[in-house]
Amino acid sequence: MHLTKRTLLVFAVICTFIIGGVAAAAWLSTGTGPARGQAAATAKGLVVTARTGPADLYPGVTGAVYFTVNNPNPYAVTLTTVAYGAISGGKAGCDATLVANIVKAVAAPTTIPAVLVPAGATVDASIAGALTMPLTVADACQGATFDIQITISGVSS
């Protein structure tokens, strides 16, 4: 039997494809099976502390509340809402109980413009329009500092 160069070439090409296919099959493999993910154990509460901002309260003028938020969670949180509570502070002749209406009970904003607090970070924030000093406030309230209890809520981002 006499093989021509052409026959040998075709035979070599076919062998190359067969060997290459077996080699490729040896490198490619797939598998199917279960996997698992787990949610964080418990979301941690945001830590809110008062901070001093500009002195922007005057009789009949609306001002802001200033605070710092620490996010101890391993994920970012976007602040969404605020609720206002008790007010304290003042100074001699300007007792906070006499000016309790300094916090706008109905008109104070309850939503917070999108403030993102990254995971494990602390961010300074403020809420404009949260305080109004009455026109009838005593002169002794000049320079007084008031603390307003606030509850901040947010969602994971």
C-alpha positions in Angstrom: 0.0 0.0 0.0 1.4 3.2 -1.1 0.4 6.5 0.7 0.6 9.8 -1.0 1.7 13.0 0.6 -1.9 14.2 0.4 -3.2 11.2 2.2 -0.6 11.5 4.9 -1.4 15.2 5.3 -5.2 14.5 5.7 -4.4 11.7 8.2 -2.1 14.1 10.2 -4.7 16.8 10.3 -7.4 14.4 11.5 -5.1 13.0 14.2 -4.3 16.5 15.4 -8.0 17.4 15.8 -8.7 14.1 17.6 -5.8 14.6 20.0 -6.6 18.3 20.4 -10.2 17.5 21.2 -9.2 15.0 23.9 -6.7 17.5 25.3 -9.3 20.2 25.4 -11.8 17.9 27.0 -9.2 17.1 29.7 -9.0 20.9 30.5 -12.7 21.8 30.4 -15.1 20.5 33.1 -18.3 21.7 34.7 -20.2 20.8 37.9 -23.5 21.5 39.5 -24.2 21.7 43.2 -25.5 23.8 46.0 -23.9 27.0 47.3 -24.7 29.1 50.3 -24.9 32.7 51.4 -25.7 34.1 54.8 -27.1 37.4 55.9 -25.5 39.5 58.6 -26.5 38.4 62.1 -28.1 41.6 63.2 -28.2 45.2 61.9 -26.6 47.5 64.4 -28.2 50.8 65.4 -26.9 54.1 64.1 -25.1 56.2 66.8 -26.3 59.9 66.7 -24.5 62.6 68.6 -25.1 66.4 68.7 -22.5 68.7 67.1 -22.3 72.4 67.2 -23.1 74.2 63.9 -23.4 77.9 63.0 -25.5 80.0 65.3 -28.4 80.4 63.0 -31.4 80.9 65.3 -32.9 84.4 65.8 -36.4 85.5 66.9 -38.8 84.5 64.1 -36.1 82.7 62.0 -35.8 79.1 61.1 -32.6 77.2 61.6 -31.1 73.8 61.4 -30.1 71.0 63.8 -26.6 69.6 63.5 -25.5 66.1 64.4 -23.0 63.3 63.6 -24.0 59.8 62.6 -21.8 56.8 63.1 -22.7 53.7 61.1 -21.2 50.6 62.8 -22.6 48.2 60.2 -20.6 46.5 57.4 -22.8 48.1 54.8 -23.6 51.7 53.8 -26.8 53.4 55.1 -28.7 56.2 53.5 -30.5 58.4 56.1 -34.2 58.7 55.3 -36.3 60.1 58.2 -36.1 61.9 61.5 -38.4 62.1 64.5 -38.0 64.9 67.1 -38.3 64.4 70.8 -37.5 66.3 74.0 -35.7 69.6 74.0 -33.3 70.6 76.7 -30.6 73.3 77.3 -30.9 77.0 77.3 -29.3 79.1 80.0 -30.3 81.2 83.0 -33.4 83.2 82.1 -33.9 81.1 79.0 -35.1 77.7 80.1 -35.8 75.2 77.3 -39.2 74.4 78.8 -40.1 78.1 78.2 -39.2 77.8 74.6 -40.3 74.2 74.0 -42.0 75.4 70.8 -38.6 76.1 69.3 -38.9 72.7 67.6 -41.6 73.0 65.0 -44.0 70.3 66.2 -45.9 69.9 62.9 -43.9 71.6 60.2 -40.4 70.3 61.0 -39.0 68.2 58.2 -39.4 64.5 58.8 -37.4 63.4 55.7 -33.7 63.9 55.4 -32.1 64.8 52.0 -30.1 61.8 50.9 -27.2 61.5 53.3 -25.0 58.4 52.7 -23.1 57.0 55.7 -20.5 54.5 54.5 -19.9 51.2 56.3 -18.0 51.8 59.6 -17.9 55.6 58.9 -19.0 58.7 60.8 -20.6 61.6 58.9 -21.6 65.1 59.9 -25.1 66.0 58.9 -27.8 68.7 59.4 -31.5 69.2 58.8 -32.4 72.7 57.6 -35.7 74.1 58.8 -35.9 71.9 61.9 -35.9 74.8 64.4 -37.8 78.0 64.7 -37.2 80.5 67.4 -40.4 82.3 68.5 -40.6 86.0 68.1 -41.4 86.3 71.8 -38.2 84.6 73.0 -36.5 86.3 76.0 -33.4 88.3 75.5 -31.6 85.9 77.8 -31.8 83.3 75.1 -29.1 85.1 73.1 -26.2 82.6 72.7 -28.1 79.7 74.3 -27.6 76.2 73.1 -30.5 73.8 72.8 -30.3 70.0 72.5 -33.1 68.2 70.7 -33.5 64.5 71.0 -33.8 63.0 67.5 -34.3 59.5 66.1 -32.7 59.0 62.7 -33.8 56.1 60.4 -32.0 54.8 57.3 -31.9 52.0 54.8 -29.0 49.9 53.6 -27.5 51.2 50.4 
